[in-house]
């Protein structure tokens, strides 16, 4: 039984017969579209730097801490999310994420920037981690026949959240007089406050709507025997405590970390990379506008990749799809390095595919975990694996920025050549790690009856 009493308990959200499972993806999207705002943090940076007289490093600190806390909180609270159920987890995530905005608004109004770091980065970052994993295991239970599609829908929302938040934030800051060379700090604070209120309403719809399937439920016409006949799909269950002891977990940790590192390295520095590649081919004003449009194109590729490629993984298998992400990704970086200069078609195709693989890596990994470890504690296992994201979130930007800074005297695309070669090496290492993944040994499996009993009790 769930340890959470009352309205938030798992027992209160068991779906009645005939309840449509297609109501679950909108509930998941309401959470992921909201917390995906973190990718639009840059919309606040200019106003914060000028309005509060802080450096670029300080203005990035809430975002950096938020991503680090995402991985840590997902790992720490993953088991509790599985135990208490998705309504409890999504409600806690909403409370933390919204509180982060409200504390930040208070900090800006008082002129205390440390409250923004603690609020948005610390408290809000906990909401990011719990909110990221909370719908995933539920979706996998509702869509055992199409786990890649299900997780792709939700995690696509995380990638697309910035497409909504970025223009919304920019227009709000402008309306409140919080842009330009002398932005009004109170206007920035008001923007944070409104974000918190709106996201509170939006995310509440998700945890009110969420349901879990009854213990004996399965999709109409679905034959579990056919699903489990595939070589890399486990018929057993593995606990989170045992999963971290297996080589499969750590191989997938390497796979996710290096795939994310390769993508986020471009994403974080997309605008200057474009300008350095095509500075000699366009007038300055046109180049600036094109670089801005390029960032939006990459965000769209990131979002669509999360859905399209993870859905394809249901057809060809998770191991094969990661061969595509990592192997083809390395070849794309190679093409970008040696034939991307001055060739916009090659540049755009390569970077868009790299970013689509980056996004797809996030949405496919829960289904890969489900294949190897079963559904028993997949949310907790997923949470622990997301520490790879925290690592990559630091590693990718450091590699690209440190090498670019060290080669500041080099003009054009050559400034990034060593960084791109490092990414190729990391992707090849990730490819090798994926090749080494095998089904989990029987010694790590939970006794079938015990796992089933606990799973039914938690449902």
C-alpha positions in Angstrom: 0.0 0.0 0.0 1.1 3.6 -0.6 2.5 5.5 2.4 0.7 8.7 1.2 -2.8 9.2 2.8 -5.8 10.8 1.3 -6.3 12.6 -2.0 -2.7 12.2 -3.2 -2.5 8.4 -2.6 -2.0 5.9 -5.3 -5.2 4.1 -4.2 -7.3 7.2 -5.1 -6.2 7.3 -8.7 -6.7 3.7 -9.9 -8.5 4.1 -13.2 -12.0 2.6 -13.4 -12.9 0.1 -16.2 -13.2 1.8 -19.6 -11.0 4.8 -18.7 -9.1 6.0 -21.7 -5.3 5.7 -21.4 -5.0 8.5 -23.9 -5.9 10.9 -21.1 -2.5 10.2 -19.4 -0.2 11.8 -22.1 -1.9 15.2 -21.7 -1.5 14.9 -17.9 2.2 14.2 -18.4 2.6 17.0 -20.9 1.1 19.5 -18.5 4.1 18.8 -16.2 6.8 18.5 -18.8 5.7 21.6 -20.8 5.9 23.6 -17.6 9.3 22.4 -16.3 10.7 22.6 -19.9 10.8 26.3 -19.2 14.2 25.8 -17.8 15.5 25.7 -21.4 14.2 29.3 -21.8 16.3 30.6 -18.9 18.4 32.7 -21.3 15.3 34.9 -21.8 15.9 36.2 -18.3 19.7 36.6 -18.4 20.0 40.0 -20.1 17.5 41.6 -17.8 19.0 40.1 -14.7 22.5 41.1 -15.6 21.6 44.7 -16.3 18.8 45.1 -13.7 20.7 43.6 -10.8 24.2 44.5 -12.0 25.6 40.9 -12.0 28.0 39.0 -14.3 27.1 36.5 -17.0 28.5 33.7 -14.8 26.2 34.7 -11.9 23.2 35.0 -14.2 23.8 31.4 -15.4 24.1 30.0 -11.9 20.3 29.4 -11.3 20.1 27.4 -14.5 23.3 25.4 -13.8 22.2 24.6 -10.3 18.7 23.7 -11.5 20.1 21.1 -13.9 22.4 19.7 -11.3 19.5 19.5 -8.8 17.4 17.8 -11.5 19.8 14.8 -11.6 20.3 14.7 -7.8 16.7 14.9 -6.9 15.6 12.4 -9.5 18.2 10.0 -8.0 17.3 10.6 -4.4 13.5 10.7 -4.7 13.1 8.1 -7.5 12.1 5.2 -5.2 9.7 7.4 -3.3 8.1 8.5 -6.6 7.5 4.9 -7.4 6.2 4.1 -3.9 3.8 7.0 -3.4 2.5 7.2 -6.9 2.4 9.8 -9.7 -0.2 12.2 -8.2 1.8 12.7 -5.1 5.0 13.1 -7.1 3.5 15.5 -9.6 1.9 17.6 -6.8 5.3 17.8 -5.0 7.0 18.7 -8.3 4.5 21.4 -9.0 4.8 22.8 -5.5 8.6 23.0 -5.7 8.8 24.3 -9.2 6.2 27.1 -8.5 7.8 27.9 -5.1 11.1 28.4 -7.0 9.6 31.2 -9.1 7.9 32.8 -6.1 11.1 32.8 -4.0 13.0 34.2 -7.0 10.4 37.0 -7.4 10.8 37.9 -3.7 14.6 37.9 -4.1 14.6 40.2 -7.1 12.1 42.6 -5.4 14.4 42.7 -2.3 17.6 42.9 -4.4 18.8 39.6 -2.9 20.1 37.6 -5.9 21.1 34.7 -3.7 17.3 34.0 -3.3 17.0 33.6 -7.0 19.8 31.0 -7.0 18.2 29.2 -4.0 14.7 29.5 -5.3 14.9 28.8 -9.0 18.0 26.6 -8.9 17.7 24.8 -5.6 13.9 24.5 -4.8 12.8 24.7 -8.4 15.6 22.2 -9.4 14.1 19.6 -7.0 10.8 20.2 -8.8 12.5 19.6 -12.1 13.9 16.2 -11.1 10.7 14.9 -9.5 8.5 16.4 -12.2 10.7 14.9 -15.0 10.5 11.3 -13.8 7.0 11.3 -12.2 4.9 10.7 -15.3 7.4 8.4 -17.1 6.9 5.1 -15.2 3.1 5.7 -15.3 3.1 6.1 -19.0 5.2 2.9 -19.4 2.5 1.0 -17.4 -0.3 2.4 -19.6 1.6 1.8 -22.9 3.4 -1.5 -22.5 2.8 -2.1 -26.2 4.4 1.2 -27.2 6.7 2.5 -24.4 8.9 4.5 -26.8 5.9 6.4 -28.2 4.5 7.0 -24.7 7.7 8.4 -23.1 8.4 10.3 -26.3 5.2 12.2 -26.1 5.9 13.4 -22.5 9.6 14.1 -22.9 8.9 15.9 -26.1 7.0 18.3 -23.9 10.2 19.0 -21.9 12.0 19.8 -25.1 9.2 22.0 -26.4 8.5 23.9 -23.1 11.1 26.5 -24.1 9.3 27.2 -27.4 6.4 28.4 -25.4 8.2 30.0 -22.6 10.8 31.9 -24.5 8.5 34.3 -26.5 6.1 34.5 -23.6 8.9 35.6 -21.2 10.4 38.1 -23.6 7.0 39.8 -24.3 6.2 39.9 -20.5 9.6 41.5 -19.6 9.1 44.0 -22.4 5.6 44.9 -21.2 6.8 45.4 -17.6 9.7 47.7 -18.6 12.3 45.0 -17.7 14.3 45.1 -20.9 16.9 47.4 -22.5 19.9 49.0 -20.9 18.1 50.1 -17.7 15.5 47.3 -16.9 13.2 47.8 -14.0 14.0 45.1 -11.3 10.4 45.2 -10.1 9.2 44.3 -13.6 11.6 41.3 -13.6 10.1 40.3 -10.2 6.6 40.6 -11.5 7.5 38.4 -14.5 8.8 35.7 -12.1 5.6 36.0 -10.0 3.3 35.6 -13.0 5.3 32.6 -14.2 4.8 30.9 -10.8 1.0 31.6 -10.7 0.4 30.5 -14.3 2.5 27.3 -14.0 0.7 26.5 -10.7 -2.6 26.4 -12.5 -1.3 24.5 -15.5 0.6 21.8 -13.6 -2.4 21.3 -11.2 -4.4 20.1 -14.2 -1.8 17.3 -14.7 -1.8 15.9 -11.2 -5.6 16.1 -11.0 -6.0 14.2 -14.2 -3.3 11.5 -13.7 -4.5 7.9 -13.2 -2.7 4.5 -12.8 -4.0 1.2 -14.4 -5.7 -1.5 -12.4 -3.5 -4.5 -11.5 -5.2 -6.7 -14.1 -5.4 -4.1 -16.9 -3.7 -4.5 -20.3 -4.3 -2.9 -23.7 -7.0 -4.4 -25.8 -5.5 -7.0 -28.2 -2.0 -6.8 -26.7 -0.2 -10.1 -26.2 2.6 -9.8 -23.6 4.1 -13.0 -24.8 5.0 -11.5 -28.2 6.4 -8.4 -26.5 8.6 -10.4 -24.2 9.9 -12.7 -27.0 12.3 -10.0 -28.1 15.9 -10.7 -27.0 16.5 -7.4 -25.1 13.1 -7.3 -23.4 13.2 -8.7 -19.9 10.4 -11.0 -18.6 11.5 -10.3 -15.0 11.8 -7.3 -12.6 14.9 -5.7 -11.1 14.8 -3.4 -8.1 16.5 0.0 -8.2 18.9 -1.2 -5.5 20.0 -4.1 -7.6 19.9 -2.3 -10.9 22.8 0.0 -9.9 24.9 -3.1 -9.2 24.6 -4.3 -12.8 27.0 -3.5 -15.6 23.9 -2.7 -17.8 23.0 0.3 -15.7 26.5 1.8 -15.9 26.8 1.1 -19.6 23.6 3.0 -20.2 24.9 5.7 -17.9 27.8 6.1 -20.2 25.6 6.0 -23.3 23.3 8.7 -21.9 26.1 10.9 -20.6 28.1 10.9 -23.8 25.0 11.3 -26.1 23.8 14.3 -24.1 27.4 15.8 -23.9 27.6 15.7 -27.7 24.2 17.5 -28.1 24.4 20.0 -25.3 27.8 21.2 -26.4 26.2 22.6 -29.6 22.9 23.6 -28.0 24.5 25.8 -25.3 26.7 27.7 -27.9 24.5 27.5 -31.0 24.3 31.2 -31.8 28.1 31.9 -31.8 28.9 28.6 -33.6 26.6 29.6 -36.4 28.1 33.1 -36.7 31.7 31.7 -36.6 30.8 29.3 -39.4 29.2 31.8 -41.7 30.7 35.2 -40.7 32.3 35.8 -44.1 29.2 34.8 -46.0 26.6 37.2 -44.7 26.3 40.9 -43.7 26.4 41.4 -39.9 22.7 42.2 -39.4 21.6 39.3 -41.5 24.0 37.0 -39.7 22.6 37.9 -36.3 19.0 37.3 -37.4 20.0 34.0 -39.0 21.9 32.8 -35.9 18.8 33.6 -33.8 16.6 31.6 -36.2 19.1 28.8 -36.1 18.7 28.5 -32.3 14.9 28.1 -32.8 15.4 25.5 -35.5 17.6 23.5 -33.2 15.0 23.7 -30.4 12.4 22.3 -32.8 14.7 19.5 -33.9 15.4 18.7 -30.2 11.6 18.5 -29.5 10.6 16.5 -32.6 13.5 14.1 -32.1 12.2 13.1 -28.7 8.9 11.9 -30.2 9.9 10.6 -33.7 13.0 8.6 -32.9 11.7 7.1 -29.6 8.6 5.9 -31.6 10.8 4.3 -34.2 12.6 2.5 -31.3 9.4 0.6 -30.7 9.8 -0.9 -34.2 13.5 -1.6 -34.4 14.5 -1.9 -30.8 16.3 0.3 -28.3 19.8 -1.1 -28.9 19.5 -0.5 -32.7 18.2 3.1 -32.2 21.1 4.0 -30.0 23.4 2.7 -32.7 21.8 5.3 -34.8 22.2 8.1 -32.2 25.8 7.4 -31.4 27.2 5.9 -34.6 25.5 8.2 -37.1 26.0 11.1 -34.6 29.8 10.6 -34.8 29.7 10.6 -38.6 27.6 13.8 -38.5 30.2 15.5 -36.3 32.9 14.3 -38.7 31.0 15.8 -41.7 30.4 19.0 -39.7 34.1 19.3 -39.0 35.5 18.8 -42.5 32.7 19.9 -44.9 30.4 22.1 -42.9 32.3 25.3 -43.4 30.5 27.6 -45.8 28.0 24.9 -46.7 24.8 25.8 -45.0 22.9 22.8 -46.2 25.4 20.3 -44.7 25.7 22.4 -41.6 21.9 22.6 -41.0 21.3 18.9 -41.7 24.2 17.8 -39.5 23.3 20.0 -36.5 19.6 19.3 -36.7 20.1 15.6 -36.7 22.6 15.8 -33.9 20.1 17.8 -31.8 17.3 15.4 -32.7 19.5 12.5 -31.5 20.3 14.5 -28.3 16.6 14.9 -27.6 15.7 11.4 -28.5 18.3 10.0 -26.1 16.2 11.4 -23.2 12.9 9.9 -24.4 14.3 6.5 -25.4 16.2 5.8 -22.3 13.2 5.1 -20.0 12.0 2.5 -22.5 15.5 0.9 -22.7 15.5 0.7 -18.9 12.0 -0.9 -19.0 13.2 -3.5 -21.5 16.2 -4.4 -19.3 14.9 -4.1 -15.8 11.1 -4.4 -16.1 8.4 -2.0 -14.8 8.8 -2.8 -11.1 10.9 0.2 -10.1 11.7 1.8 -13.5 11.0 5.3 -12.2 13.6 5.0 -9.4 16.1 3.4 -11.8 15.5 6.2 -14.3 16.0 8.8 -11.6 19.4 7.3 -10.7 20.4 7.3 -14.3 19.7 11.0 -14.8 22.8 11.8 -12.8 24.4 11.2 -16.2 22.5 14.2 -17.5 23.8 16.4 -14.6 27.3 15.3 -15.5 26.8 16.0 -19.2 25.2 19.3 -18.5 28.5 20.5 -17.0 30.9 18.5 -19.3 29.5 19.5 -22.7 29.6 23.3 -22.2 33.0 23.1 -20.5 34.5 21.1 -23.5 33.2 23.5 -26.2 33.7 26.8 -24.3 37.1 25.9 -22.9 38.5 24.9 -26.2 36.9 27.9 -28.0 38.3 30.3 -25.4 41.8 28.7 -25.7 41.6 29.2 -29.5 40.2 32.8 -29.4 42.9 33.8 -31.8 41.6 31.3 -34.4 38.9 32.6 -36.8 36.0 30.7 -38.2 35.0 27.1 -37.8 38.5 25.9 -37.0 38.0 27.4 -33.5 35.7 24.4 -32.8 37.6 21.6 -34.6 39.2 20.1 -31.5 36.0 20.2 -29.5 34.1 18.4 -32.3 36.8 15.8 -32.5 36.4 15.2 -28.7 32.6 14.8 -29.3 33.4 12.2 -32.0 35.5 10.2 -29.5 32.8 10.4 -26.8 30.2 9.2 -29.2 32.3 6.3 -30.3 32.9 5.3 -26.7 29.1 5.5 -26.1 28.6 3.3 -29.2 30.9 0.7 -27.7 29.2 0.9 -24.4 25.8 0.3 -26.1 27.3 -2.7 -28.0 28.2 -4.3 -24.6 24.7 -4.2 -23.2 23.3 -7.6 -22.7 20.1 -8.9 -20.9 20.4 -8.6 -17.1 21.6 -11.8 -15.4 19.1 -13.8 -13.4 20.8 -13.3 -10.1 19.6 -9.6 -10.1 15.9 -10.5 -10.7 13.3 -10.1 -8.0 11.4 -13.2 -7.1 8.4 -13.1 -9.5 5.7 -13.5 -6.8 7.2 -10.9 -4.5 7.7 -8.3 -7.3 4.2 -8.9 -8.6 2.6 -8.6 -5.1 4.4 -5.3 -4.3 3.6 -3.9 -7.7 -0.1 -4.7 -7.3 -0.1 -3.2 -3.8 1.5 0.0 -5.1 -1.0 0.2 -8.0 
